[in-house]
Amino acid sequence: MPSTIRSPRQLLLVQRIIEARKAAGMTQAELAGRLGRHQPFIANIESGQRRVDLVELIELAGLVGLDLHHVIDKLESLPIGTPATDASPDN
């Protein structure tokens, strides 16, 4: 199975995390601190160098007000194999 680290679904998830963090008025360092982590933890997630696991995602989403049900619905609506350019927030 090919890696999904740069898949459209992963890219859309990262995009939603970034948008929610910024909408919450938080810096990467502030969010990381609230998670008990250091700033590079968030930077690596947002740059696609690190995947966030489910428990981390739930905690992160709670801190920035990210509606995971909505995000998952969007992710599921992307067809498998969708080119990354089709993973824009409006899709």
C-alpha positions in Angstrom: 0.0 0.0 0.0 1.4 3.4 -0.9 2.2 5.9 1.8 -0.6 8.3 2.6 1.6 11.0 4.2 1.0 13.3 1.2 -2.4 11.9 0.2 -5.2 14.4 -0.5 -7.0 13.3 2.6 -3.9 13.9 4.7 -3.3 17.3 3.1 -6.9 18.3 3.7 -6.6 17.2 7.4 -3.5 19.3 7.9 -5.1 22.2 6.2 -8.1 22.0 8.5 -5.8 21.8 11.6 -3.9 24.9 10.5 -7.1 26.8 9.7 -8.6 25.9 13.1 -5.5 26.8 15.0 -5.3 30.2 13.3 -9.1 30.8 13.8 -8.6 30.1 17.5 -5.9 32.8 17.6 -3.2 30.4 18.6 0.4 30.1 17.6 2.1 26.8 17.1 3.9 27.3 20.3 0.7 28.1 22.3 -1.1 25.0 20.9 1.9 22.8 21.6 2.2 24.1 25.1 -1.5 23.3 25.8 -0.8 19.8 24.6 2.3 19.5 26.8 4.6 19.4 23.8 7.1 21.7 22.1 6.5 23.9 19.1 8.2 21.6 16.6 5.6 18.9 17.4 2.9 21.2 15.8 5.2 22.4 13.1 5.9 18.9 12.0 2.2 18.0 11.8 1.4 21.2 9.9 4.3 20.7 7.4 3.3 17.1 6.8 6.5 15.7 8.3 4.5 13.9 11.1 1.1 12.4 11.2 -1.1 13.0 14.1 -2.6 9.9 15.7 -6.3 9.7 16.7 -5.9 10.5 20.4 -3.6 13.5 19.6 -6.1 14.7 17.0 -9.0 14.5 19.4 -7.1 16.5 22.0 -5.8 19.0 19.4 -9.3 19.5 17.9 -10.8 20.2 21.4 -8.3 22.9 22.0 -8.8 24.7 18.7 -12.5 24.1 18.2 -12.1 21.8 15.2 -15.3 19.8 14.5 -13.9 16.3 13.8 -17.3 15.0 12.5 -17.3 17.6 9.8 -13.7 17.0 8.9 -14.2 13.3 8.7 -17.2 13.8 6.5 -15.1 15.9 4.1 -12.2 13.4 4.1 -14.6 10.5 3.4 -16.1 12.5 0.5 -12.8 12.5 -1.4 -12.5 9.6 -3.7 -9.6 7.3 -3.2 -6.8 8.3 -5.5 -8.0 11.9 -5.8 -5.1 14.1 -6.9 -3.7 16.4 -4.2 -4.7 19.5 -6.2 -8.4 18.5 -5.7 -8.1 18.5 -1.9 -8.8 22.2 -1.6 -10.9 23.4 1.4 -13.9 24.2 -0.8 -14.2 20.6 -2.1 
